[in-house]
Amino acid sequence: MKKRGKTLRPPSASPGIVFIEGQQYRFLLDPVWKSELPPFRGMSVEVTFDADTRITSLSPTNHAPIAEPHGLLSAAKLVGHKLLRMMAIK
């Protein structure tokens, strides 16, 4: 099942939070985030749930803004963390 929501908190050291139809759900980047653009606070997202209402995928909607002033720093940090993890694996 697909629904739309907004990110309240992007994941970093702790899980992110997405707000959907009056409820908050926690999420991690891996394996559910399905975009090159990192999530930021207030981002409009499309969320897919499994039969047990667990998030299986999260991605920005077509109407999501590219970035907001507060979200730029969060986005840069997440990209940096992802690059560091990729370098550590090699």
C-alpha positions as CSV (number, residue, x, y, z in Angstrom):
1,M,0.0,0.0,0.0
2,K,1.3,3.5,-0.9
3,K,0.8,6.7,1.1
4,R,2.2,10.2,1.2
5,G,3.8,11.9,4.2
6,K,6.5,14.3,5.4
7,T,9.8,13.7,7.0
8,L,9.9,15.1,10.5
9,R,13.5,14.1,11.1
10,P,16.0,12.7,8.7
11,P,18.0,9.6,9.9
12,S,21.4,10.2,11.3
13,A,22.7,8.5,14.5
14,S,19.1,7.6,15.2
15,P,16.2,6.5,12.9
16,G,14.4,9.2,11.0
17,I,10.7,9.9,11.5
18,V,8.1,10.3,8.8
19,F,4.6,11.6,9.5
20,I,1.7,9.9,7.6
21,E,-2.0,10.4,8.3
22,G,-1.5,11.5,11.9
23,Q,1.0,8.8,12.8
24,Q,4.8,8.8,13.1
25,Y,6.9,6.0,11.7
26,R,10.6,5.4,12.2
27,F,12.9,4.7,9.2
28,L,16.5,4.1,8.3
29,L,18.2,5.0,5.0
30,D,19.2,1.4,4.3
31,P,17.4,-0.4,2.9
32,V,14.2,1.7,2.5
33,W,15.4,5.1,1.1
34,K,15.1,4.9,-2.7
35,S,16.6,8.2,-3.9
36,E,20.0,9.7,-4.5
37,L,18.7,12.9,-2.8
38,P,19.0,12.5,1.0
39,P,15.9,13.1,3.0
40,F,15.6,16.4,5.0
41,R,13.1,17.8,7.5
42,G,9.8,18.7,5.8
43,M,10.4,16.7,2.6
44,S,7.2,15.3,1.0
45,V,7.7,11.6,0.5
46,E,5.9,8.6,-0.9
47,V,5.9,5.6,1.4
48,T,5.2,1.9,0.6
49,F,4.1,-0.4,3.4
50,D,4.0,-4.2,3.5
51,A,1.0,-6.1,4.8
52,D,2.2,-5.7,8.4
53,T,2.4,-1.8,8.0
54,R,6.2,-1.8,8.0
55,I,7.8,0.7,5.6
56,T,9.4,-1.1,2.6
57,S,10.3,2.0,0.6
58,L,10.5,5.8,0.9
59,S,11.2,8.3,-1.8
60,P,10.7,12.0,-2.5
61,T,7.4,12.9,-4.3
62,N,7.6,14.7,-7.6
63,H,6.4,17.8,-5.8
64,A,9.2,17.7,-3.2
65,P,11.4,20.8,-3.1
66,I,15.0,20.2,-4.1
67,A,16.4,21.6,-0.9
68,E,15.6,24.0,1.9
69,P,18.2,26.1,3.9
70,H,18.0,23.9,7.0
71,G,18.0,20.7,4.9
72,L,21.1,21.5,3.0
73,L,23.4,20.8,5.9
74,S,21.6,17.5,6.7
75,A,21.7,16.5,3.1
76,A,25.5,17.2,2.9
77,K,26.1,15.2,6.1
78,L,24.2,12.2,4.9
79,V,26.0,12.2,1.5
80,G,29.3,12.4,3.4
81,H,28.4,9.5,5.7
82,K,27.4,7.4,2.7
83,L,30.7,8.1,0.9
84,L,32.7,7.3,4.0
85,R,30.8,4.0,4.4
86,M,31.5,3.2,0.8
87,M,35.2,3.9,1.2
88,A,35.4,1.8,4.4
89,I,34.0,-1.2,2.6
90,K,36.7,-1.1,-0.1
